[in-house]
Amino acid sequence: MENAIQGSHFPGRYWHRLDDGRIQCDVCPRLCKLHDGQRGLCFVRACADGQMVLTTYGRSSGFCVDPIEKKPLNHFLPGTPILSFGTAGCNLTCKFCQNWDISKAREIDRLNDAADPDTIARAAVQLGCRSVAFTYNDPVIFLEYAIDVAKACHARGLKTVAVTAGYIMPEARAEFYRHMDAANVDLKAFTEEFYHTLCGGHLEPVKETLVYLKHQTKVWFEITTLLIPGQNDAPEEIDALSRWMVAALGPDVPLHFSAFHPDWKMTDLPNTPSATLTRARDIAIRNGLRYVYTGNVHDPAGGSTYCSGCGALLIGRDWYELSTWTLTPEGRCKACGTPVAGVFEAKPGTWGRKRQPVRLAR
């Protein structure tokens, strides 16, 4: 059966055998049940010789140095460069996926850059990065690889960032986030119907992940909601989402409303108007969230950070360029002394909006 599953055969964690001879993957709420030679929906976790294996360990769809604001993270080491990479596959089936060429990949050949964990960490240091991001596709499905890379990063003084949909089971979740310093979690909508119809998943496990992150970890995290015209952008839904965030997570978790553009299997819808993002931001702020942003549009006001105490401009942003910085070295507003939630250093980074592709194999 070895040749039936292409790719690496790295031993997978979080699975068990069933009475009927299959194995069940326990990484995410899909709980895929596999006969020998079968892959899970994510495509990268498979059953080979009666064992769970990860087929993408040590292989990436590409590496790139990005501004950390692109993850998006606005309150975690602003202005610094972050080495970003992903693999292939995904455990959700979002019809609007903006990275579908990676997350929906079904060819191992799509993974064209090989790198072991220490090579990635060493490259990040050499490239002047402060952190490494697991992104482009969801790192939950390559958990073993992501954790090993995170260990190598921490050994070299680097931070780690997960860009994820938060669709993961409790036991795997606890180990995964034990090795992450920050995360951006996609809260794709605030209705079960949206998750079921457009993502092939469920809302409740994502909410559970967010509550877990806030109350049981020290991981800094921010939330992104991609607003799709006519699907999840109604004022009533934005109102419910932001009220839930304040009640369950508190007022200091940053929320990013991002603009949709037609892609993958939803090319018949228009781009999200800027006015929709601004309206959503206004609703969320009115409901008590202190840090709400707009993304994927040119909106310096909606992309900047303001003091929750006096309203002063603290971090000005024009796309990914930082134009203003009025935080004290301790992360407080210079005008009134109000502390700003996040992970800040005395001075911001100066990476700007540059994007630098990297081939680690070279």
C-alpha positions in Angstrom: 0.0 0.0 0.0 3.1 2.3 0.3 2.8 3.4 -3.4 -0.9 4.1 -3.1 -0.3 7.3 -1.2 2.1 9.7 -2.8 4.1 12.2 -0.8 5.9 11.9 2.5 4.7 9.3 5.1 5.4 11.2 8.3 3.6 9.6 11.2 0.4 11.5 12.0 -1.0 12.2 15.5 -4.6 12.3 16.7 -6.3 9.3 15.2 -7.6 5.9 16.3 -8.7 2.6 14.8 -12.3 1.8 14.4 -13.9 -1.7 14.9 -14.6 -2.0 11.1 -10.9 -1.8 10.2 -10.8 1.9 9.2 -9.0 4.6 11.1 -10.5 7.9 12.2 -8.7 11.2 12.0 -9.2 13.2 15.2 -7.5 16.5 14.2 -10.6 18.4 13.0 -14.3 18.1 13.5 -14.7 16.3 10.2 -13.5 13.1 11.8 -12.7 11.5 8.5 -12.9 7.7 8.5 -10.4 6.1 6.1 -9.7 2.7 4.6 -6.1 1.9 3.8 -5.0 4.0 0.8 -7.6 6.7 1.3 -7.1 10.4 2.1 -9.1 12.7 4.3 -11.0 15.6 2.8 -8.0 17.8 3.5 -6.1 15.5 1.0 -2.9 15.6 3.0 -3.8 13.3 5.9 -4.1 9.7 4.8 -4.3 6.0 5.9 -1.2 4.0 4.8 -0.6 0.5 6.1 -3.3 1.0 8.8 -1.6 4.2 10.1 -2.3 7.9 9.9 0.4 9.7 7.8 1.0 13.3 6.9 1.9 13.5 3.2 3.2 17.0 3.0 5.8 17.1 5.9 8.8 19.1 4.8 7.4 20.4 1.6 5.8 23.8 0.9 3.9 25.5 -1.9 6.3 28.4 -1.5 8.0 30.9 0.9 7.7 34.6 1.0 8.7 37.4 3.3 5.6 39.6 4.0 4.7 42.5 6.2 3.1 41.0 9.3 0.1 43.3 8.8 -0.7 41.2 5.7 -1.7 38.2 7.9 -3.5 40.4 9.1 -2.0 41.2 12.5 -2.1 44.9 13.5 -1.2 44.5 17.2 1.7 42.0 17.0 5.2 43.4 16.3 3.9 46.1 13.8 6.1 46.8 10.8 8.2 43.7 11.0 8.8 41.1 8.3 7.5 37.6 8.6 8.6 34.5 6.7 5.3 33.0 5.4 4.6 29.5 3.9 2.0 26.9 3.4 1.6 23.4 2.0 -1.5 22.2 0.1 -5.0 21.2 0.9 -7.6 22.4 3.4 -10.2 20.9 5.8 -12.9 23.3 4.7 -14.5 23.6 1.3 -15.1 27.4 1.1 -16.6 28.2 -2.3 -15.1 31.7 -2.1 -11.5 30.7 -1.2 -9.1 33.4 -2.1 -6.1 31.0 -2.1 -7.9 28.1 -3.9 -4.9 27.3 -6.1 -3.1 26.2 -2.9 -5.8 25.2 -0.5 -7.7 23.1 -3.1 -4.5 21.6 -4.6 -4.7 17.9 -5.3 -1.3 17.4 -6.8 1.7 16.8 -4.6 3.8 18.4 -7.4 2.3 21.7 -6.3 4.7 21.4 -3.4 7.8 22.6 -5.1 10.0 23.9 -2.2 11.4 21.4 0.3 12.6 22.5 3.7 13.1 20.8 7.1 12.1 22.8 10.2 15.6 24.0 11.1 16.2 25.2 7.6 13.1 27.3 7.8 14.1 28.8 11.1 17.6 29.5 10.0 16.4 31.1 6.8 14.0 33.4 8.7 16.9 34.6 10.9 19.1 35.2 7.9 16.3 37.1 6.1 15.9 39.4 9.1 12.4 38.1 10.0 11.1 38.3 13.5 8.6 35.5 13.1 7.4 32.7 10.8 3.7 32.3 9.6 1.9 29.2 8.7 -0.5 30.5 6.1 -1.9 30.3 2.6 -3.6 27.1 3.6 -4.7 26.0 7.1 -1.8 24.8 9.3 -4.2 22.7 11.3 -4.0 20.0 8.6 -0.2 19.9 8.7 -0.1 20.1 12.5 3.0 17.9 12.9 5.1 19.9 10.5 3.9 23.3 11.9 4.7 22.3 15.4 8.2 21.0 14.5 8.9 24.3 12.7 7.6 26.2 15.6 10.0 24.4 18.0 12.9 25.2 15.7 11.8 28.9 15.5 11.6 29.2 19.2 15.0 27.7 19.6 16.3 30.6 17.5 14.3 33.3 19.2 11.6 33.6 16.5 7.9 34.0 17.1 5.3 31.8 15.3 2.0 32.8 13.8 -0.9 30.6 12.7 -3.3 31.9 10.0 -6.2 29.5 10.4 -10.0 29.0 10.3 -9.9 27.6 13.8 -11.5 24.3 12.7 -9.8 21.9 15.1 -10.7 19.3 17.8 -9.9 20.1 21.5 -7.0 17.7 22.1 -5.2 18.7 18.9 -6.0 22.3 19.5 -4.3 22.3 22.9 -1.0 20.9 21.5 -1.1 23.1 18.4 -1.6 26.4 20.2 1.0 25.5 22.8 3.6 26.3 20.1 2.0 29.4 18.7 2.7 33.0 19.8 0.0 34.6 17.7 -2.9 33.8 15.4 -5.3 35.3 13.0 -8.5 33.3 13.0 -11.1 33.5 10.2 -14.6 33.8 11.6 -16.1 33.4 8.2 -19.7 34.4 9.2 -22.0 34.2 12.2 -24.6 31.8 11.0 -24.6 28.0 10.8 -26.2 28.1 7.4 -23.3 30.0 5.9 -20.8 27.6 7.4 -22.8 24.5 6.2 -23.7 25.8 2.7 -20.5 27.7 1.7 -17.8 26.2 3.8 -18.8 22.6 4.4 -18.3 23.0 8.1 -19.9 24.3 11.3 -19.8 27.5 13.2 -19.7 26.2 16.8 -16.2 24.6 16.7 -14.7 27.9 15.5 -16.4 29.8 18.4 -15.0 27.2 20.8 -11.5 27.8 19.4 -11.8 31.5 19.9 -13.1 31.2 23.5 -10.2 28.7 24.2 -7.6 31.1 22.8 -8.9 33.9 24.9 -9.4 32.2 28.2 -7.0 29.3 28.2 -3.9 30.5 26.4 -1.5 33.4 26.1 -1.7 33.4 22.3 -2.2 36.9 20.9 -5.0 36.6 18.3 -7.0 38.7 15.9 -10.1 37.8 13.9 -10.9 38.3 10.2 -14.3 38.2 8.6 -14.4 38.4 4.8 -17.7 40.2 4.0 -19.4 38.7 0.9 -22.2 40.8 -0.6 -25.6 39.3 0.2 -24.1 36.4 2.1 -22.8 37.5 5.5 -22.8 41.3 5.3 -26.2 42.1 6.7 -26.1 44.7 9.6 -28.0 42.3 11.8 -25.4 39.6 11.4 -22.5 42.1 12.0 -24.4 43.3 15.1 -24.7 39.7 16.4 -21.1 38.8 15.6 -19.6 41.9 17.4 -21.9 41.6 20.4 -20.8 38.0 20.8 -17.2 39.0 20.6 -17.5 41.6 23.3 -19.4 39.2 25.6 -17.3 36.1 25.0 -13.8 37.5 24.2 -13.9 41.0 25.6 -13.4 44.4 23.9 -9.7 44.1 23.1 -9.6 41.4 20.4 -9.0 43.2 17.1 -11.5 42.4 14.3 -10.7 42.9 10.6 -13.5 43.2 8.0 -12.0 42.3 4.6 -13.4 42.9 1.2 -14.3 39.9 -1.0 -13.3 39.7 -4.6 -14.9 37.1 -7.0 -12.9 33.9 -6.9 -13.0 30.0 -7.0 -16.7 29.0 -7.2 -18.2 32.4 -6.5 -17.3 34.5 -9.5 -20.9 35.7 -10.0 -20.8 38.1 -7.1 -19.5 41.7 -7.0 -16.6 43.0 -5.0 -17.5 44.2 -1.5 -18.2 47.9 -1.6 -16.0 50.0 0.7 -19.1 51.4 2.3 -20.1 47.9 3.5 -16.8 47.6 5.3 -17.1 51.0 6.9 -20.7 50.3 8.0 -19.6 47.0 9.6 -16.7 48.7 11.4 -19.1 51.4 12.7 -21.5 48.7 14.1 -18.7 46.8 15.8 -17.2 49.9 17.4 -20.7 51.0 18.6 -21.1 47.6 20.2 -17.9 48.0 22.2 -15.0 46.6 20.2 -12.0 48.8 20.6 -10.0 47.8 17.6 -11.9 47.3 14.3 -10.2 47.4 10.9 -11.1 47.3 7.2 -8.9 45.3 4.8 -8.4 44.6 1.1 -9.3 48.2 0.3 -7.4 51.5 0.4 -8.8 53.0 3.7 -6.1 54.6 5.8 -8.6 55.6 8.5 -10.1 52.0 8.6 -6.6 50.5 8.7 -5.2 52.7 11.5 -5.2 52.1 15.3 -6.7 54.7 17.6 -6.6 55.0 21.4 -9.6 53.6 23.2 -9.2 56.2 25.8 -8.9 59.6 24.1 -9.3 58.7 20.4 -5.8 59.8 19.4 -4.2 58.2 16.3 -1.6 55.7 17.6 -0.5 53.7 14.5 -1.2 55.2 11.1 -1.3 52.8 8.2 -1.5 53.3 4.5 -1.9 49.8 3.1 1.0 48.1 4.9 3.1 51.2 5.4 3.2 52.6 8.9 2.9 56.4 8.7 2.4 57.4 12.4 3.6 55.9 15.7 2.6 57.5 18.9 3.0 54.6 21.4 5.3 54.8 24.4 8.0 52.2 24.7 5.6 50.4 27.2 2.8 50.2 24.6 0.6 53.1 25.9 -0.9 56.1 24.3 1.5 59.1 24.5 -1.4 61.5 24.9 -3.3 60.0 27.8 -1.4 56.9 28.9 -4.1 54.3 28.1 -2.6 50.9 27.5 -3.0 49.4 24.0 -3.8 45.6 23.8 -1.2 43.7 21.8 2.5 42.7 21.6 4.6 45.8 20.9 8.2 46.8 21.0 9.7 50.2 21.8 10.0 51.0 18.1 8.1 49.6 15.1 9.6 47.7 12.3 10.4 49.3 9.0 9.6 46.5 6.5 6.7 48.4 4.9 4.7 46.8 2.1 7.5 44.8 0.4 6.9 41.2 -0.6 10.0 39.1 -1.2 9.6 35.5 -2.6 12.1 33.0 -1.3 13.3 29.6 -2.6 14.7 27.8 0.4 15.8 24.9 -1.7 18.5 27.1 -3.2 
